[in-house]
């Protein structure tokens, strides 16, 4: 491929990327927001269960907070990407 051919293909490549990226970002962002909301709800439930199980409220709050902060965008992408990995059975 010559430089002239590659410069002519560049607008097509950029256009296809611009069409593909916004829906991907929206879907990933929406899934992340849903995951965070679910994590907050579960964190509150965990804290209540820890306290009712006899753990002091300060420790229960810290444990629940740690659970909630472990969930990140990286873990979401890793979870989704793992399904398409050749190593995954």
Number of C-alpha atoms within 10 A of each C-alpha: 5 6 8 8 9 11 10 10 11 11 11 11 11 11 10 11 11 11 10 11 11 11 11 11 11 11 12 16 13 12 14 19 13 12 16 17 13 12 19 17 12 15 21 16 12 18 22 16 13 18 15 12 10 9 14 12 14 10 13 22 19 12 15 20 17 12 15 19 12 11 14 13 16 11 12 15 12 12 11 12 11 13 11 10 10 7 7 8 7
